[in-house]
Amino acid sequence: MNDDDAARWAVRLGEGALTSTEEQALDDWLHADERRQGALLRAEAALAYLDRGRAMADTFVEAPKDDDSPVWTRRRFLIGGSTLAGLTAASVTGFILTRPAPIEIRTALGEIRRVPLPDGSVASVNTASDVAVVMVDKRRDVRLNDGEAWFQVAHDKNRPFVVEAGTVRVKAVGTAFSVRRRDDGADVLVTEGLVEVWVEGHENQRTQIAAGSKSFVAADAKPIEVASAGNMIDRALSWRTGELALNGESLDYAVAELNRYNARKIVIDTPALGRESLVGYFRVDQPEGFGQAIEATMAAKMSIQDNIIHLSR
């Protein structure tokens, strides 16, 4: 059934933009079985091949005399069972190999990568993140399985760029924004243009976020609140250059952020010390240097035991 359903979706996608109801139906169908993404890509490849070879198509199946619609003919080919099997096995194989494959971007602990995408967009991927990108004719789909990424999206109004982070969806056409996936939702920060956010199954609650604004989108579809990001945007995205920028955040916060990047963890043994605020720029890959700075400026003590940096007072 996956191949037949994939063929129907491929035909529908080729006809133009989906309605919001259809988008949800397609999303539900894809997520119900991990094999369906591959089935859809194969069906789209077959469809594209048929569009490029109408003469070959007519050799296999004669179009009905009362309907010579290209869409009907392509549907007949794609859902024709043995016809599709023979065509994809013999003729479409070469075409499939030329299509962009799904792009898997994974970063190790402490690794930060800047990755150009086939459509001209750029993804900056933070530490310990897992991103999957699928580019097809009518859409650009990104799944943020874990971690954080910032996207500079190439403008293409005919191919929306949609990031999926659990149940959270972020849609853009041409803009720049970051998404950080959390257990209970996702942080969204917009640096250029405009994005639309919603939670899967709650499309009627779509909310727009403009440049210079941020939002935490809860996975359980709580009302989405948008706030001004003010001058914290550059600090929030300083990880792209390997830095942690602080302007009054607590030591607890700083340590939690630094621990995302390093195998050598920092532990605060004095709770009151963790509540004190910090200002400054710190390298995310130098936890010991950070500890020394805290020792020097906050009257703290640093010790290293079992490869763990302890801060106390």
C-alpha positions as CSV (number, residue, x, y, z in Angstrom):
1,M,0.0,0.0,0.0
2,N,2.9,2.4,0.7
3,D,3.8,2.5,-3.1
4,D,0.2,3.2,-4.2
5,D,-0.3,5.9,-1.6
6,A,3.1,7.4,-2.4
7,A,2.1,7.5,-6.0
8,R,-1.1,9.4,-5.2
9,W,0.8,11.9,-3.1
10,A,3.4,12.4,-5.8
11,V,0.7,13.2,-8.3
12,R,-1.0,15.6,-5.9
13,L,2.2,17.4,-5.1
14,G,2.9,17.8,-8.8
15,E,-0.5,19.6,-9.2
16,G,0.4,22.5,-7.0
17,A,0.5,23.7,-3.4
18,L,-1.3,21.6,-0.8
19,T,-4.1,22.9,1.4
20,S,-3.4,23.0,5.2
21,T,-5.6,19.9,5.6
22,E,-3.6,18.1,2.9
23,E,-0.3,19.2,4.4
24,Q,-1.4,17.6,7.7
25,A,-2.6,14.4,6.0
26,L,0.7,14.1,4.2
27,D,2.6,14.7,7.4
28,D,0.6,12.1,9.3
29,W,1.1,9.6,6.5
30,L,4.9,10.1,6.4
31,H,5.3,9.8,10.1
32,A,3.2,6.6,10.4
33,D,5.9,4.5,8.7
34,E,9.6,5.5,8.3
35,R,9.7,3.7,4.8
36,R,7.2,6.1,3.3
37,Q,9.6,9.0,2.8
38,G,11.6,6.7,0.5
39,A,8.5,5.5,-1.2
40,L,7.4,9.1,-1.9
41,L,10.9,10.0,-3.3
42,R,10.8,7.0,-5.6
43,A,7.3,8.0,-6.8
44,E,8.3,11.6,-7.4
45,A,11.3,10.3,-9.4
46,A,9.1,8.1,-11.5
47,L,6.7,11.0,-12.1
48,A,9.5,13.3,-13.1
49,Y,10.9,10.7,-15.4
50,L,7.5,10.3,-17.1
51,D,7.1,14.0,-17.5
52,R,10.4,14.0,-19.4
53,G,9.5,11.0,-21.5
54,R,5.9,11.2,-22.7
55,A,6.6,9.1,-25.8
56,M,7.8,6.3,-23.6
57,A,4.8,6.6,-21.5
58,D,2.4,6.3,-24.4
59,T,4.2,3.1,-25.5
60,F,3.1,1.4,-22.2
61,V,-0.4,2.7,-21.6
62,E,-2.8,4.2,-24.1
63,A,-4.5,7.3,-22.7
64,P,-8.3,7.1,-22.6
65,K,-9.9,8.9,-25.6
66,D,-12.2,11.0,-23.4
67,D,-9.5,12.3,-21.2
68,D,-6.0,13.2,-22.3
69,S,-5.1,15.1,-19.2
70,P,-1.4,14.7,-18.3
71,V,-2.3,14.4,-14.7
72,W,-4.7,11.5,-15.4
73,T,-2.1,9.8,-17.5
74,R,0.7,10.1,-14.9
75,R,-1.7,8.8,-12.3
76,R,-2.5,5.8,-14.4
77,F,1.2,5.1,-14.8
78,L,2.1,5.5,-11.2
79,I,-0.7,3.4,-9.8
80,G,-0.6,0.8,-12.5
81,G,1.2,-1.8,-10.4
82,S,3.3,-3.9,-12.8
83,T,3.8,-1.0,-15.2
84,L,5.4,1.1,-12.5
85,A,7.5,-1.8,-11.2
86,G,8.9,-2.4,-14.7
87,L,9.4,1.2,-15.4
88,T,11.2,2.0,-12.2
89,A,13.4,-1.1,-12.3
90,A,14.5,-0.6,-15.9
91,S,14.3,3.1,-16.8
92,V,14.0,5.3,-13.7
93,T,17.0,3.9,-11.8
94,G,19.4,6.2,-13.6
95,F,17.2,9.2,-13.0
96,I,16.8,8.5,-9.3
97,L,20.6,8.4,-8.9
98,T,20.8,12.0,-10.2
99,R,18.3,13.4,-7.7
100,P,19.5,15.0,-4.5
101,A,19.6,12.4,-1.7
102,P,18.3,13.2,1.8
103,I,21.1,15.1,3.6
104,E,22.0,13.9,7.1
105,I,23.9,16.5,9.2
106,R,25.1,15.3,12.6
107,T,27.5,17.1,14.8
108,A,29.6,15.6,17.6
109,L,30.0,17.0,21.1
110,G,31.6,20.4,20.7
111,E,31.4,20.4,16.9
112,I,29.8,23.4,15.1
113,R,29.3,23.1,11.3
114,R,28.2,25.4,8.6
115,V,26.6,23.5,5.7
116,P,25.5,24.9,2.3
117,L,22.3,23.2,1.1
118,P,21.4,22.4,-2.5
119,D,18.8,25.2,-2.8
120,G,21.3,27.9,-1.9
121,S,20.3,28.0,1.8
122,V,22.8,27.6,4.6
123,A,22.5,25.7,7.8
124,S,24.7,26.4,10.8
125,V,24.4,23.4,13.1
126,N,25.3,23.6,16.8
127,T,26.9,21.0,19.0
128,A,25.5,17.4,19.4
129,S,22.7,18.1,16.8
130,D,21.0,15.8,14.3
131,V,19.4,17.4,11.2
132,A,17.8,15.7,8.2
133,V,17.1,17.7,5.0
134,V,14.9,16.6,2.1
135,M,14.7,18.9,-1.0
136,V,12.0,18.1,-3.6
137,D,10.2,20.1,-6.3
138,K,7.4,21.6,-4.2
139,R,8.9,21.8,-0.7
140,R,12.0,21.9,1.4
141,D,11.7,19.8,4.6
142,V,14.1,19.9,7.5
143,R,13.8,17.6,10.5
144,L,15.6,18.7,13.6
145,N,15.9,15.4,15.5
146,D,18.0,16.9,18.2
147,G,20.0,20.0,19.1
148,E,20.0,23.5,17.5
149,A,20.5,25.0,14.0
150,W,20.3,28.4,12.4
151,F,19.0,28.6,8.8
152,Q,19.7,31.3,6.2
153,V,16.9,30.4,3.8
154,A,17.2,31.0,0.0
155,H,14.0,32.8,-1.2
156,D,11.7,30.6,-3.2
157,K,8.0,31.3,-2.7
158,N,7.0,28.1,-4.6
159,R,8.9,25.9,-2.2
160,P,8.3,26.6,1.5
161,F,11.1,25.8,3.9
162,V,9.6,23.9,6.9
163,V,11.5,22.8,10.0
164,E,10.1,20.1,12.1
165,A,11.2,19.9,15.7
166,G,9.1,17.2,17.4
167,T,5.5,18.5,17.1
168,V,6.6,22.0,16.4
169,R,6.6,23.4,12.9
170,V,8.4,26.5,11.6
171,K,7.7,27.6,8.0
172,A,9.6,30.2,6.0
173,V,10.1,31.2,2.4
174,G,13.1,33.4,2.5
175,T,14.4,34.4,5.9
176,A,16.9,33.6,8.6
177,F,16.0,32.0,11.9
178,S,17.2,29.5,14.6
179,V,15.4,26.6,16.1
180,R,16.6,24.9,19.3
181,R,14.7,21.7,20.1
182,R,13.9,21.0,23.8
183,D,12.1,18.1,25.5
184,D,8.9,20.2,25.8
185,G,9.0,22.2,22.6
186,A,11.3,24.5,20.7
187,D,12.9,27.9,20.9
188,V,12.5,30.0,17.7
189,L,14.5,33.2,17.1
190,V,14.1,35.2,13.9
191,T,17.0,37.3,12.6
192,E,15.6,38.2,9.2
193,G,12.2,38.2,7.5
194,L,9.2,36.4,8.9
195,V,8.3,32.8,9.9
196,E,5.1,31.0,10.8
197,V,5.0,28.6,13.7
198,W,2.4,26.1,14.9
199,V,2.1,22.7,16.6
200,E,1.2,19.6,14.7
201,G,-2.5,19.0,14.8
202,H,-3.2,22.7,15.7
203,E,-2.8,24.4,12.4
204,N,-5.6,26.9,13.3
205,Q,-3.2,28.4,15.9
206,R,-0.5,29.4,13.4
207,T,1.5,32.4,14.7
208,Q,3.9,34.7,12.8
209,I,7.2,35.7,14.3
210,A,9.0,38.7,12.7
211,A,12.7,39.6,12.6
212,G,14.0,40.6,16.0
213,S,11.5,38.5,17.8
214,K,11.5,35.1,19.6
215,S,9.1,32.5,21.0
216,F,9.1,29.3,22.9
217,V,6.6,27.0,21.1
218,A,5.4,24.4,23.5
219,A,4.9,20.9,22.2
220,D,1.6,20.6,24.0
221,A,0.1,23.5,22.0
222,K,-0.1,26.1,24.7
223,P,-0.8,29.6,23.4
224,I,2.2,30.8,21.5
225,E,3.6,34.1,22.9
226,V,6.0,36.2,20.8
227,A,8.4,38.6,22.5
228,S,11.0,41.1,21.3
229,A,14.5,39.6,21.3
230,G,16.0,43.0,21.6
231,N,19.8,43.1,21.7
232,M,20.1,39.5,22.8
233,I,20.0,38.1,19.3
234,D,23.7,38.4,18.7
235,R,24.4,36.9,22.1
236,A,22.0,34.0,21.5
237,L,23.6,33.1,18.2
238,S,27.3,33.7,19.3
239,W,27.6,29.9,19.3
240,R,28.1,30.1,15.5
241,T,31.5,31.6,16.2
242,G,32.3,29.2,19.1
243,E,31.5,31.7,21.8
244,L,29.2,32.0,24.8
245,A,28.1,35.7,25.2
246,L,26.7,36.6,28.6
247,N,25.1,39.9,29.8
248,G,23.7,39.3,33.3
249,E,22.9,35.6,33.0
250,S,23.6,33.4,36.0
251,L,26.6,31.2,36.4
252,D,24.2,28.3,36.5
253,Y,23.0,29.2,33.1
254,A,26.5,29.7,31.7
255,V,27.7,26.3,33.1
256,A,24.7,24.5,31.6
257,E,25.5,26.0,28.2
258,L,29.2,25.2,28.3
259,N,28.5,21.6,29.4
260,R,26.6,21.2,26.0
261,Y,30.0,21.4,24.2
262,N,32.5,19.5,26.4
263,A,33.2,16.1,27.7
264,R,34.8,17.7,30.7
265,K,31.9,19.0,32.7
266,I,31.6,21.8,35.2
267,V,29.8,21.4,38.5
268,I,28.9,24.2,40.9
269,D,29.2,23.0,44.5
270,T,27.9,26.2,46.1
271,P,24.3,27.0,45.1
272,A,24.7,30.7,46.0
273,L,27.6,31.0,43.6
274,G,25.5,29.6,40.8
275,R,23.0,32.4,41.2
276,E,25.5,35.1,40.6
277,S,25.4,37.0,37.3
278,L,28.1,37.2,34.6
279,V,29.1,39.5,31.8
280,G,31.5,38.6,29.1
281,Y,32.5,36.4,26.1
282,F,33.9,32.9,26.7
283,R,35.1,30.2,24.3
284,V,32.7,27.2,24.4
285,D,35.6,24.8,24.0
286,Q,37.7,25.9,26.9
287,P,35.9,24.9,30.2
288,E,39.1,25.0,32.2
289,G,39.8,28.5,31.1
290,F,36.2,29.5,32.0
291,G,36.7,28.0,35.5
292,Q,39.9,30.0,35.9
293,A,38.1,33.2,34.9
294,I,35.4,32.5,37.5
295,E,38.1,31.8,40.1
296,A,39.8,35.1,39.4
297,T,36.7,37.3,39.2
298,M,34.1,35.9,41.5
299,A,36.3,34.9,44.5
300,A,35.6,31.2,43.8
301,K,37.7,28.1,44.0
302,M,38.3,25.7,41.1
303,S,39.4,22.1,41.5
304,I,39.5,19.2,39.1
305,Q,38.5,15.7,40.3
306,D,37.9,12.7,38.0
307,N,38.0,15.0,35.0
308,I,35.2,17.2,36.4
309,I,35.8,20.9,37.1
310,H,34.3,21.9,40.5
311,L,33.5,25.5,41.3
312,S,32.9,26.5,44.9
313,R,33.2,29.3,47.5
